[in-house]
Amino acid sequence: MDTASTLPHLNAALNGVTIVLLLAAFVLIKQGKVQAHRKAMLGAIGVSAVFLASYLVYHFTAPIFQFRGEGAIRPVYYVFLVSHVLLAAVATPMILVTAWRGLHRADARHRALAKVTWPVWMYVSVSGVVVYWMLYHVYV
C-alpha cells in the first residue's frame, strides 16, 4: 500500500464520518434520546481512534506534502492547519474526559464539558477536511 496516495483520502473520509456522527449525536441528545446519543458518540470516538492511527501511520511513512497555493490563500491555509493541529491536541483529552463523565452518568459535569468539547471536536473534524481539500484537490 502506498500510504502517501491512500491514507490522506481515508483520513478525510474518517473525518467526514466523524462530522456526521457528531451532528447526529447533537440532534439525538436534543431530542432526549440518550442511548442513541451515546451510541453515536461512541461511534465518533471509534472512528476518530481509527483516524488517529491512520494519521500517525501516514506521517511516519509518507513524505511531507507541500501546500502549493500562492498569494493570499497561503496564510488562510496555515491558519486552518495550525488551529486544526493545536485544537486536535487539546480536544483529545477533552473528548476522553467528556466521554468518561457521560458513561459514568456524571450528567451535569458531562454536559458542562460537552458544551466546550463538542464545538472544538467539530471544528477539528471540519478543519481537517478543509485542509485536506486545500492540499489534495484545490491547490494541486
C-alpha positions in Angstrom: 0.0 0.0 0.0 1.3 3.4 -0.9 0.5 5.4 2.2 1.2 8.8 0.6 -1.5 8.3 -2.1 -4.1 6.4 0.0 -4.2 7.5 3.6 -5.0 11.2 3.1 -8.2 10.2 1.4 -9.1 7.7 4.0 -8.3 10.2 6.8 -10.6 12.8 5.2 -13.4 10.2 4.8 -13.0 9.3 8.5 -13.2 13.0 9.5 -16.3 13.2 7.3 -17.9 10.2 9.1 -17.0 11.8 12.5 -18.8 15.0 11.4 -21.9 13.1 10.6 -21.8 11.2 13.9 -21.2 14.3 15.9 -24.2 16.1 14.2 -26.4 13.0 14.7 -25.4 12.8 18.4 -26.2 16.5 18.9 -29.6 16.1 17.4 -30.3 12.9 19.3 -29.5 14.5 22.7 -31.6 17.5 21.9 -34.5 15.0 21.3 -33.8 13.3 24.6 -32.6 10.1 23.1 -29.8 9.4 25.5 -29.0 5.8 24.4 -28.9 6.7 20.7 -26.8 9.8 21.6 -24.4 7.5 23.5 -24.1 5.1 20.5 -23.4 8.0 18.1 -20.8 9.5 20.4 -19.1 6.1 20.9 -19.1 5.7 17.2 -17.5 9.1 16.7 -14.8 8.2 19.3 -14.2 4.9 17.5 -13.9 6.5 14.1 -11.6 9.2 15.5 -9.4 6.5 17.0 -9.1 4.8 13.6 -8.4 8.2 12.1 -5.6 8.9 14.7 -4.0 5.5 13.9 -4.1 6.1 10.2 -2.9 9.7 10.6 0.1 8.6 12.6 1.0 5.8 10.1 0.7 8.3 7.3 3.0 10.8 8.9 5.6 8.2 9.9 5.7 6.6 6.4 4.9 9.3 3.8 6.9 12.3 2.7 5.7 15.7 3.7 3.2 17.1 1.2 3.8 20.8 0.5 0.9 23.2 0.2 1.0 24.6 -3.4 -1.3 27.6 -3.0 0.2 31.0 -3.6 -0.6 34.5 -2.5 -3.3 35.4 0.0 -4.5 31.8 0.4 -1.3 30.7 2.0 -1.9 32.4 5.4 -5.5 31.2 5.2 -4.3 27.6 4.8 -1.8 27.9 7.6 -4.4 29.4 10.0 -6.6 26.3 9.3 -3.7 23.9 9.6 -2.2 25.4 12.8 -5.5 25.8 14.5 -6.5 22.3 13.5 -3.4 20.7 14.9 -3.4 22.7 18.1 -7.1 22.1 18.8 -6.8 18.4 17.9 -4.1 18.1 20.7 -6.4 19.9 23.1 -9.6 18.1 22.0 -8.2 14.6 22.6 -8.1 14.7 26.4 -11.3 16.8 26.5 -13.1 14.1 24.4 -11.9 11.3 26.7 -12.9 13.2 29.9 -16.3 14.1 28.5 -17.0 10.5 27.4 -15.9 9.2 30.8 -18.3 11.6 32.6 -21.1 10.6 30.2 -20.5 6.9 30.6 -20.4 7.2 34.4 -23.6 9.3 34.4 -22.0 12.4 35.9 -24.6 14.2 33.8 -24.1 17.8 35.0 -20.3 17.7 34.7 -20.6 15.8 31.4 -23.0 18.5 29.9 -20.8 21.4 31.2 -17.7 20.0 29.5 -19.5 18.8 26.4 -20.7 22.3 25.7 -17.0 23.1 25.0 -15.8 19.8 23.8 -18.4 19.3 21.0 -17.7 22.5 19.1 -13.9 22.0 19.4 -14.2 18.5 18.2 -16.5 19.6 15.3 -14.0 22.4 14.4 -11.1 19.9 14.3 -13.0 17.5 12.1 -14.3 20.1 9.7 -10.9 21.9 9.5 -9.3 18.6 8.8 -11.5 18.2 5.8 -10.8 21.8 4.7 -7.1 21.3 5.0 -7.4 18.0 3.0 -9.4 19.7 0.2 -6.9 22.6 0.0 -3.9 20.2 -0.1 -5.2 17.5 -2.4 -8.0 19.0 -4.5 -7.9 22.8 -4.8 -4.2 23.7 -5.0 -2.6 20.7 -6.7 
